Amino acid sequence: MPEVVDNPSQSRLEIVEDKGISVLEYREQAGKLALIHTGVPKEMEGHGYGGALVKAAIEKARAGDLQILPYCPYAKAWIEKHPDAVEGVTVLPV
């Protein structure tokens, strides 16, 4: 799995490859990490990049003791399908 990099100046997590850039846009404020939008180029779909981005966001929340607000439909669905991945992290309803 390719490396996920946090790009705080753009408020997003990224996977950068020759085929394009996959991103999960976020906003961090007042002890919360809002997951806004996940975008994966067509050429990169089906390889688990979206899930890798959500996992990285969960780890960012865990490391910063942040609660997650999953506004992004993809991130919300991924979290609901993988409750073990968010163990110990509060996911707030949106």
Backbone hydrogen bonds, N-H to C=O, Kabsch-Sander energy under -0.5 kcal/mol:
donor,donor_aa,acceptor,acceptor_aa,energy
5,V,3,E,-0.5
5,V,14,E,-2.9
7,N,12,R,-3.0
10,Q,7,N,-1.5
11,S,7,N,-0.6
12,R,7,N,-1.5
13,L,24,L,-2.3
14,E,5,V,-2.8
15,I,22,S,-2.2
17,E,15,I,-0.5
17,E,20,G,-2.5
20,G,17,E,-1.1
22,S,15,I,-2.5
23,V,39,G,-2.7
24,L,13,L,-2.0
25,E,37,H,-3.1
26,Y,11,S,-2.8
27,R,34,A,-2.1
29,Q,27,R,-0.5
29,Q,32,K,-2.3
32,K,29,Q,-1.5
33,L,67,Q,-3.5
34,A,27,R,-3.2
34,A,32,K,-0.6
35,L,33,L,-0.5
35,L,69,L,-2.6
36,I,25,E,-2.6
36,I,34,A,-0.7
37,H,25,E,-1.1
39,G,23,V,-3.0
44,M,41,P,-2.2
45,E,41,P,-0.7
45,E,42,K,-1.2
47,H,44,M,-0.8
52,A,48,G,-2.2
53,L,49,Y,-2.2
54,V,50,G,-2.1
55,K,51,G,-2.7
56,A,52,A,-2.1
57,A,53,L,-2.0
58,I,54,V,-2.4
59,E,55,K,-2.3
60,K,56,A,-2.2
61,A,57,A,-2.4
62,R,58,I,-2.7
63,A,59,E,-2.8
64,G,60,K,-1.9
65,D,62,R,-1.0
66,L,61,A,-2.9
67,Q,31,G,-2.5
68,I,90,T,-3.1
69,L,33,L,-2.3
71,Y,35,L,-0.9
71,Y,69,L,-1.6
72,C,35,L,-2.1
76,K,72,C,-2.7
77,A,73,P,-2.4
78,W,74,Y,-2.7
79,I,75,A,-2.6
80,E,76,K,-2.2
81,K,77,A,-1.8
82,H,78,W,-1.2
85,A,82,H,-1.5
86,V,82,H,-0.6
86,V,83,P,-0.8
87,E,84,D,-1.1
89,V,86,V,-2.7
92,L,68,I,-3.0
92,L,90,T,-0.6
